Amino acid sequence: MPYDAKDPRARLTPGPAVDKTPTDFAGTEYVKFYETPPNETSPGVKTWYARGQNLIIAYTEASVDTIFSRTRQPDEYVLLLPDRTMSVDITSGEGVKRVAGCSISIIPPGESSVRVLAKGRLFRLFTILSEDLAKKCSNAKSYATPHPNVAPFKPWPAPPSGYRLRTYSLDVPPQEGRFGRIWRCSTMMVNYLDIQNGPRDTTKMSPHAHDDFEQISLAVEGVFVHHIRWPWIPNMNKWRADEHEECATVSVAVIPAAAIHTTGAVGKGANQLVDLFCPPRLDFSQKQGWVLNSDEYPMP
């Protein structure tokens, strides 16, 4: 698929050819938390859950001293704190660490907890191995049968220095030739895209498709329109109409494998999108300097 010549993705190495032509497609999953009641509530706390084939997003509006605990957590999970005013204490096998907002933390398997120190938003990202959370997702029924074209989840190698709490600041300036701000662990990849101030230039869109994995786009600020198109296949009964879906904050769009897609910011102010991939993307990982913690996590 064509990219604008100045788009860093124009120089990505093509992935291996998929040896199976699609015969069916899944629809896009749009979960607009601002339009739906929370899946869980307690005094001062609201939590919404949504999922893709391999990834679960737990979005919470939390009050001070709210605690989120995990016992027998099977794999690494991620805590995303996009707001500078947030702060938490994360407890793991190493003890307690205070973590400020505007950060991303990779939390190790086993027992852990997150205690909220300032009222605000937090996002926890899990794989479907956290079966208790998968059941809570508002779109869980959509995945009662696995969606077509998506490769089975397989974690990447463990960090050579062992599982431990790792925290990184999101406050990384843009760099020419690098696409967004990317971190990965053994289970997923998070691309905290650069802020788009005002609407995107509609003459420089980036329609493309992923053969065998979903892209989950999480809107944390602003308004976006997701443009989706499915290729025509011999069976006309499987054709799908184009979509141009407006999603404000906070929302999730799970873009299906094999669907041609591009997203444009349309909000007048700051627009912030976070792209999630589970497991991590190989093509992004192969680009020198794109994954900011690549020295800590090996590729397969």
Secondary structure, DSSP 8 states (H G I E B T S, - for coil): ----TTSGGGG-------SS--S-----EEEEGGGS--SEEETTEEEEEEE-SSEEEEEEEE-TT-EEEEEEE-S-EEEEE--TT-EEEEEETTEEEEEESSEEEEE-SEEEEEEE-SSEEEEEEEETT-HHHHTT-TTGGGGSS--TT----------TT-S--EEEES-----TT--S-EEE-SS-EEEE---EESS--TTS---B--SS--EEEEEEES-EEEEEE----S-GGG----EEEEE-SSEEEEE-TT-EEEEEE--SSEEEEEEEESS--HHHHTSTTTBTTTTTS---
